[in-house]
């Protein structure tokens, strides 16, 4: 119960941050476009902020899509194979996602630490904030997969308990 609520709250925050980032991208892009084509001057920080926001938005929304199982899939063979095959395939995909996410998380942390002293020209803050999107996003991928199997395991235990009771 506690784990479910905590993960739900975490992904509600992720959803809120994603919405805010999308608004920032929209507003700042219009400022840059307006400045470039009408005023012939653009803010130095505009394009950097949009790229920064796009990076974070892509990884945060990717984690949300993974959690909700909303990624694009090729399902042509799903009707032609057994349910057991699909279940095994799902586990294999999840294992691949866990392995790749773990590797990217590890190397993302290393990369984030390496660029601590590098600063954006216009935004005047460390590029490590942009690089931090990688380990945060892939940590969320791992949390989404943990949650999936946590729910499967607890649901399976609940079914077993119901079957044991007279």
C-alpha positions as CSV (number, residue, x, y, z in Angstrom):
1,X,0.0,0.0,0.0
2,X,2.7,2.4,1.0
3,X,4.8,1.6,-2.0
4,X,1.9,2.0,-4.4
5,X,1.0,5.4,-3.0
6,X,4.6,6.6,-3.0
7,X,5.1,5.6,-6.6
8,X,1.8,7.1,-7.6
9,X,2.8,10.4,-5.9
10,X,6.2,10.3,-7.6
11,X,4.7,9.9,-11.1
12,X,2.1,12.6,-10.4
13,X,5.0,14.9,-9.7
14,X,6.7,13.7,-12.9
15,X,3.5,14.4,-14.8
16,X,3.3,17.9,-13.3
17,X,6.9,18.7,-14.1
18,X,6.4,17.4,-17.7
19,X,3.4,19.7,-18.1
20,X,5.4,22.6,-16.8
21,X,8.3,21.8,-19.1
22,X,5.9,21.6,-22.1
23,X,4.6,25.1,-21.2
24,X,8.1,26.4,-20.9
25,X,9.0,25.0,-24.3
26,X,5.9,26.5,-25.9
27,X,6.3,30.0,-24.3
28,X,10.1,30.3,-24.8
29,X,9.9,29.1,-28.4
30,X,7.4,31.8,-29.1
31,X,9.6,34.4,-27.4
32,X,12.5,33.3,-29.6
33,X,10.5,33.3,-32.8
34,X,8.9,36.7,-32.0
35,X,12.3,38.1,-31.2
36,X,14.1,36.7,-34.2
37,X,11.6,37.6,-36.9
38,X,10.0,40.8,-35.5
39,X,12.5,42.4,-33.2
40,X,15.7,41.0,-34.9
41,X,17.1,40.1,-31.5
42,X,16.7,36.9,-29.6
43,X,17.4,36.1,-25.9
44,X,20.7,34.3,-25.5
45,X,19.2,31.8,-23.1
46,X,16.1,30.9,-25.3
47,X,17.3,28.0,-27.3
48,X,19.4,26.6,-24.5
49,X,16.4,26.6,-22.2
50,X,14.2,24.9,-24.9
51,X,16.8,22.2,-25.5
52,X,17.3,21.7,-21.7
53,X,13.5,21.4,-21.3
54,X,13.1,19.0,-24.2
55,X,15.7,16.7,-22.8
56,X,14.0,16.5,-19.4
57,X,10.6,16.3,-21.0
58,X,11.7,13.4,-23.2
59,X,13.1,11.3,-20.4
60,X,10.3,12.1,-17.9
61,X,7.5,11.4,-20.3
62,X,9.3,8.3,-21.5
63,X,9.2,7.0,-18.0
64,X,5.5,7.8,-17.7
65,X,4.8,6.0,-21.0
66,X,6.8,3.0,-19.9
67,X,4.9,2.9,-16.6
68,X,1.5,3.1,-18.4
69,X,2.7,0.7,-21.2
70,X,1.9,3.4,-23.8
71,X,5.0,3.0,-26.0
72,X,4.5,2.2,-29.6
73,X,4.7,-1.5,-30.2
74,X,4.6,-3.8,-33.2
75,X,1.8,-6.2,-32.4
76,X,1.4,-8.1,-35.8
77,X,2.3,-11.5,-34.3
78,X,0.4,-11.1,-31.1
79,X,-2.7,-12.7,-32.6
80,X,-0.7,-15.6,-34.1
81,X,1.2,-16.8,-31.0
82,X,0.1,-18.2,-27.7
83,X,-0.4,-16.1,-24.5
84,X,2.4,-18.0,-22.9
85,X,4.8,-16.9,-25.6
86,X,3.7,-13.3,-25.2
87,X,4.2,-13.5,-21.4
88,X,7.7,-14.8,-21.9
89,X,8.4,-12.2,-24.5
90,X,7.2,-9.5,-22.1
91,X,9.5,-10.7,-19.4
92,X,12.5,-10.8,-21.8
93,X,11.7,-7.2,-22.9
94,X,11.5,-6.1,-19.3
95,X,14.8,-7.7,-18.5
96,X,16.4,-5.9,-21.5
97,X,14.9,-2.6,-20.3
98,X,16.2,-3.2,-16.8
99,X,19.7,-4.1,-18.0
100,X,20.0,-1.2,-20.4
101,X,18.4,1.3,-18.0
102,X,20.9,0.2,-15.2
103,X,23.8,0.7,-17.5
104,X,22.6,4.1,-18.8
105,X,21.8,5.1,-15.2
106,X,25.4,4.3,-14.1
107,X,27.1,6.0,-17.0
108,X,24.6,8.9,-16.8
109,X,25.7,9.6,-13.2
110,X,29.4,9.5,-14.3
111,X,28.7,11.9,-17.2
112,X,26.7,14.2,-14.9
113,X,29.6,14.4,-12.5
114,X,32.1,15.0,-15.3
115,X,30.4,18.1,-16.5
116,X,29.8,19.8,-13.2
117,X,32.3,22.6,-14.0
118,X,30.9,23.2,-17.6
119,X,28.4,26.1,-17.8
120,X,25.8,27.0,-20.3
121,X,26.7,30.3,-22.0
122,X,23.2,31.9,-21.8
123,X,21.7,30.2,-18.8
124,X,24.8,30.5,-16.6
125,X,24.2,27.3,-14.8
126,X,26.0,23.9,-14.9
127,X,25.4,21.5,-17.8
128,X,25.2,18.8,-15.2
129,X,21.6,19.8,-14.7
130,X,20.9,18.8,-18.2
131,X,23.0,15.6,-17.9
132,X,21.1,14.8,-14.7
133,X,18.0,14.1,-16.8
134,X,19.6,10.9,-18.0
135,X,20.1,9.2,-14.6
136,X,16.8,10.6,-13.3
137,X,14.9,9.4,-16.4
138,X,16.4,5.9,-16.4
139,X,16.0,5.6,-12.6
140,X,12.3,6.3,-13.2
141,X,12.3,3.5,-15.9
142,X,13.7,1.1,-13.3
143,X,11.0,2.3,-10.8
144,X,8.3,1.7,-13.4
145,X,9.6,-1.9,-14.0
146,X,9.9,-2.5,-10.2
147,X,6.3,-1.4,-9.7
148,X,5.1,-3.7,-12.5
149,X,6.6,-6.8,-10.9
150,X,5.8,-5.6,-7.4
151,X,2.1,-5.4,-8.4
152,X,2.2,-8.8,-10.1
153,X,3.8,-10.4,-7.1
154,X,1.5,-8.8,-4.5
155,X,-1.6,-9.6,-6.7
156,X,-0.4,-13.2,-7.0
157,X,0.0,-13.5,-3.3
158,X,-3.5,-12.0,-2.7
159,X,-5.0,-14.6,-5.1
160,X,-3.2,-17.4,-3.3
161,X,-4.5,-16.2,0.1
162,X,-8.0,-16.1,-1.2
163,X,-7.8,-19.6,-2.6
164,X,-6.5,-21.0,0.8
165,X,-9.4,-19.5,2.8
166,X,-12.5,-21.7,3.0
